[in-house]
Every structure is written in structure tokens, then in C-alpha cells.
Amino acid sequence: AGRQGRERSRSRAPLPAIVQYALIAVYLIYMYSDEIDLEADTVLATLYAAKKYIVPALAKACVNFLETSLEAKNACVLLSQSRLFEEPELTQRCWEVIDAQAEMALKSEGFCEIDQQTLEIIVTREALNTKEVVVFEAVLNWAEAECKRQGLPVTPRNKRNVLGKALYLVRIPTMTLEEFANGAAQSDILTLEETHNIFLWYTAANKPKLEFPLTKRKGLVPQRCHRFQSSAYRSNQWRYRGRCDSIQFAVDKRIFIAGLGLYGSSCGKAEYSVKIELKRLGVVLAQNLTKFTSDGSSNTFSVWFEHPVQVEQDTFYNVSAILDGNELSYFGQEGMTEVQCGKVTFQFQCSSDSTNGTGVQGGQIPELIFYA
């Protein structure tokens, strides 16, 4: 009860005077003019007031504002607040971001600001799309911040104490042996017995019983939007000489682009170097320089961005690939301007960045890999 009281008091701590004045101003302007002018610093306080004084239109405007500004760095904090204010739609949107962009969300400063109950809910989450070592490191960062909030020395024992059962929600045995040996085993947060037993669990035929969950998280299953109806190859195309293959797309629902599916060599096994890029209005949102190996078939080969990127609905984005490798490869034909993938509809347009022949009807970039 004492811990829950501390969590509630932290969530509902007195507002700074400047925030109170801003909140009163927003509230009065709305009450007397129906105009809503929200600011990031005061929107949560405004939502609190709208809920307390039962002003549903103002509360809805606050939730819409929060959904629009939602991103990985603030998703965990907003999840905590959405639970406090009982806003299920905002909660669902927070989970969409946290699941798809789990690594960025867990490494954010905002993650260290959440309450204990929200921490446990996130660490229990089956759909987190990240490695368990990232979850473990995030939990340690939260524990360090919580020690400072409680005025405790930042020691392994105190971090373990403030974590409580949350430590035993981390699926440590699902890490690789190397990840465990180089990370958790040297963190000093586990007891010697726990460390010893986990090493035995990895290596011994007769495995000891562990208090940590043993099954990997399911994560998210990537979906693929395939925009061609057939593929082909000819001796005079598709060639790569440092030129750019590019296409524009838009979706009717917010999604997260994770990577591209590309065609490979039509002349047997070959390795390609490739630079992929995602842009909106000329601004680069994500890029990656990597390699992939094709097997000579007409299959597509996945190339991933470092992190999934949130893509808003009804806005055109530009994806591109610059390949270097075997010059003769497969290419797509009978391209479609509109493709339905589950609940998401993709629209495609030619891109002015495309200098190697790729367009809506044919060429490279046969697939967009995404989470929805």
C-alpha cells in the first residue's frame, strides 16, 4: 500500500506554478470561446482538469494531441499516463509504438520516469520487438533512476530491492550465452547462485530450476507488401552502376516501415552492397548501408533499417536503394498502383529520385516490410 501511495503521489505531484497558470489559461479560453490551444508542457495537466471537471470535448482534444505527438521517446511515459487517466485508445497507440520500436522506447529517458507498475507491465509484454539484453539493460537503468528518486545510494543491492519482482520478469535465459556472459553475469545485480545456475542452464544436460521466464518473447511478425505480380530477367537489364532505384508510397493507416525486400542476381549466387533510405519531403528519416547475398532465384531478399520507422497515413514517403554487385538481376513486372495488405492499403507513385528505371510498373524494390 505504501509503494502504491508513493507511485500515485509521484504521478499526481503538485504542478509548478507556471504550469498551473498555463493550464488555467487553456481551460478558461476553451470554456468561454470553444478554442483549444494545447502545449506539450501542459497537455497532461489539461487532460487531468478536463477529466476532473467532466469536459469531454477538451479531454478528447488532449488525447488527440498526445496521439499526434506520440513517438518512441515518450511512449512509455504516455502509457503510464494513459493508464492513470483511463484512456484505452491512447493506451493502445502507446503499445503500438512500444512494441514496434521497443529498443528506442526502452532506451529513452522517458522509460526511466515510469512508475513501478507500468515497468512490470512493459517487461511482461509478449510483443516487445527487441532482444532480451535490451530489456535487461533498460530495467537496470530504471532501477538506477528509482534509487536516486528515493534518495538511496546506487548500489546493486538497492537496485535489486527497488526492482522487486520486476527483475524476475526479465527473460534472462532467452539471451544468448555470450550476451549473458558479457552483460547480466557481470552486472552484480544477480546473486552468485543465480549466475551459477543460469550458466548451468545454458550448458548442463541436467538443467537447474530458474526463477526467470524461459520462453522467448513472440515479438512482432513483419508483414510484406509485394507490389509486382511477376518477375523476369533479361541480358540487358536490371543493371547497377551507382544509380538509384526509388518508389513513392502512401498508406491509409499508421504503420512502421522496417525494411525492404530486394531482387538479387539472375546469374547465380552473388553478394550485393546496398544503401537503403526512407525520406519524407526530402528529409531522410532512416538509412542503412549493409550487404545481402542472393541465391540466384527470383526470391526477394530482406534488407532492414536499424530501427522501424513510424509512417503516418495519407502522406507520401520515398524509399530508395542503391546497389553495387552483380549487374544482372531479376526485376518486377505488372506493378500495381494500389495493394491491400491485411488492414493496410498501399498506394504507389513514381519517384523523381529514381535514376535506374524503377517505377510503378516495373523495376526494383518489390517489397516493403512493415509492422502494423
Secondary structure, DSSP 8 states (H G I E B T S, - for coil): -HHHHHHHHHHT----HHHHHHHHHHHHHHHHH------TTTHHHHHHHHHHTT-HHHHHHHHHHHHHH--HHHHHHHHHHHHHTT-HHHHHHHHHHHHHTHHHHHHSGGGGGS-HHHHHHHHH-TT--S-HHHHHHHHHHHHHHHHHHTT----HHHHHHHHGGGGGGS-GGGS-HHHHHHTGGGSS-S-HHHHHHHHHHHH-SS----SS--S-------EEEE-EEEEE-BTTBS--SS--EEEEEEESS-EEEEEEEEE-BSSSSEEEEEEEEEEETTEEEEEEEEEEEE-SSS-EEEEEEEEEEEE-TT--EEEEEEEES-S-B-EEEEE-SEEEETTEEEEEEE-TT--SS--SSSBS--EEEEE-
